[in-house]
Every structure is written in structure tokens, then in C-alpha cells.
Amino acid sequence: MEKKFYGWWITIFAFFTFGLAVGIPYYGGPFFYDYYEKAFGWKHPDVTLGFPLAATLTLWVGPILVHRFSPRMMILIGTACTAVAYVGWSQMTGSLFVYYGLWVVYVTGYIFSGPIAHQVLISQWFRKDRGKAMAICYLGVGVFGGISAKYIARPLTDAYGFQGALLIIGGLMTLAWPICLLLLKDKPSDMGQFPDGDTKEHAGQNVAPQSFGYLISKPSFWLLVLGSFCSIGAIGSINQHMKFVFKEHGFTDQNQLNDLFGNATLCILFSSIGGRLVMGFLADKFSKKLVMTVTYVMVAATIPLLLLVTPENPYYMYVFAILFGFGMGADYMLIPLMAAEQFGVNTLARAMAVILPTDTIGQTWFPYLVSLLHEHFGGYAVALNSVILVAAVGAISIMLLPSKEAVEHNDNDETLPLQNAKRTAAKR
């Protein structure tokens, strides 16, 4: 009797591991920033420097280590690192050196158990339905990230203090381990199956991955790197500074500020679910380049709405959060889909091993630069305008990518075996 295709179960399990590994710790982390300021006397740049500093110090992790491990092993290693980082933060006594060192541990965990592991996992199991499967996987980040501040960090902090909350969040990472060990499978062949549930081997399944040298020789690779670097940097700046912006605009009461930030995070991440589902479906039906360009333009166009949120007009928060979240949700998910189309699914791990650390640099250093601009100009108006400009550069870069029809490869592993066969026949 033919086994039922296991790939859709993989997407469900990845929904939970991705949500635990990234959704809770990444989107819940900024909730504690103002607590660090109060407890340790730190300033904006002190608090926000940890992430970019760690991203720089861990640049080597992706290209050198990540592609050597299976997705399941990456998730196990990464969530363990994240757990150590959060437990460490819960025990801090005010040393910035310790704080920054734990950020290095956290970012290492993010690189291992975050997007790369889950993108490679889903791409191994799916070809035709990769957009929809990737969207479901990324829903985990939206759901768990959405509840991270309002329903996890906030109630835990109220009950146990912010340090107790950090400790418990670190412990939550271990919930991913039984899923990895008992339920996840790295690729269809582990269960005697083929991608998409096909009854025979996919044409490009055994094609060797392209080298790093090949990737860096392609202009399209650098356009994708630049585009995602800028757009993810803009998104990271908003996520890291949103609570500070609300505070500067007059939401100074701690309970009111916590409620507003929790509601905004919830709306952004839940709206991102719609963005992932809609754009994931469209990416399977239409040009990925067009879908990605529209998404990046949406991210840039919605950032100015954040400046409209004031105590007199608090409901603008919902307008901003819903629109920004929709674009943000699709933004992250489309990067691996575009990389797989441009360079081949078997080269995806190597491509993302460069793209993800680069994006993480943007995601972390841009928020720090925003902190410096805020300190220099005494407000967020100029700082956020710079974020809008960066997001616009990202959209233009994606617009300049070659269309699928113009990709010469060879870059699409679907056609490579046939091309190799033709070359062999010609030689004969």
C-alpha cells in the first residue's frame, strides 16, 4: 500500500519549531528593552548595539558551518543556543560585556535554527507547492511572534518580573527538541518518498549544488542580497524601535505602553499570516519577481504610518500594524523562494548561508544606526525617513532582478540535467 505523502506533516511540525525558535525569542525580545534601561541605566544605543555587534561577530557561522548540518540538527543546535542566551540574560547584573556576549550566543542560535534550516527543509520536500508549504511553515513565526509580547512576555513579567520571564522563555526553546528528534525528517528519501508526493525521482533532485564562487559571480545574486538586506534592515528597525517610538510620542505610562506594544506586535504578526498565505499562493501562480517587488514596495510605503500613532490618535496603530505586518510576513518568506528559482533548490543552503547573515547585518545594524540618528536629531522623524529610503532601495533592487524566463542556468535545477544530457550527447 502506498504511503501517504509526509510532506504536509513536515510543514505542520516546522510551523511549531519555527515559531518556537524565532517567533517567541525574536519578536518578544524588544519587549524587555525598556526594562534593561530602567534596571541597568543603559541608553538606547547600549541596548540596541548587542544585536548588530553579535551579527557581525557571527558572520562566519553561516558560510562555514551551517551547510554542514542537516535541518533537524541545525534546529537542535540553534534552539539550545537561544535557550542559553535567554537564561543568561535573566541572570544579568548590569554588565554590557555579558549582555553583548549573550547576544553572540543568541545570533548563533538564530542562524542555525531560524530561516535557513526551515527553508532548506521545506524546499527539500516540495517543488510545485513550495510557495504554499513555505507560507504554512512561516505561519509559525507569525502566530508565536504575535503572541510573544502580549500573551507571553507581558504576563510572565507581571507574574515573575522581567528576569523571571526571560528565564522561562529560554526554557520554552526545549519544546522544539522532541519535535525534531521524533517527528521531523530532513528529506523525502528518508521515508522512501519524493518531493510533492510524486511517484518518481525529480529531475533535478541529485544535481550537485553550485559553488560559492558561482554565486558571487552572478549579478542577480548581489541584487537579491542588496534587496533583502535593505528591506529586512528596514523591518528590523521598525520592530526594534516601535516601543521606543510609542514612548516618545507620549505613551509614557508603563502599563499603557506595554498594552500598546503588545497589541501592535499581535496585529503585525497576525497580519503577517495573511501576507504569507496570500503572497505564498500568488508566488506559485504568478511571477515571483512581481510578487516580491509589490511586497517590498508595501513595506516601504507603510512605515510613515507609524509616525501618526499618538495618544490623541492611538487607533492609527492598527492601520499601521495591519498593513506593515502584511508586507513583512511575505517579505521574509519570498527570499528563499526567489533564491531557489534563481540558483536552484540544491544550491539554496549555500545561497542562504550568505544571504541570511547579510540580512542579519541589515536587520541589526540599521536599528543601531536609527538609535544614533535618534540621539543626534533628538527624535525619530529623520531616523524613520532614513528607514523609508533604505526600504525603497530594497524594492528597486528586486525590481532589477532577471525574470524566471531570463535566468540562464542553468540557475534553475529543473533544467540542468537536460542541459547536461544535451552537452554529453553533443560531445559524442
Secondary structure, 3 states (H helix, E strand, C coil): CCCCCCHHHHHHHHHHHHHHHHHHHHHHHHHHHHHHHHHHCCCHHHHHHHHHHHHHHCCCHHHHCHHHCCHHHHHHHHHHHHHHHHHHHHCCCCCHHHHHHHHHHHHHHHHHHCHHHHHHHHHHHCCCCHHHHHHHHHHHHHHHHHHHHHHHHHHHHHHHHHHHHHHHHHHHHHHHHHHHHHCCCCCHHHHCCCHHHCCCCCCCCCCCCCCHHHHHCCHHHHHHHHHHHHHHHHHHHHHHHHHHHHHHCCCCCHHHHHHHHHHHHHHHHHHHHHHHHHHHHHHHHCCHHHHHHHHHHHHHHHHHHHHHCECCECCHHHHHHHHHHHHHHHHHHHHHHHHHHHHCHHHHHHHHHHHHHHHHHHHHHHHHHHHHHHHHHCCCHHHHHHHHHHHHHHHHHHHCCCCHHHCCCCCCCCCHHHHHHHHHHHHC
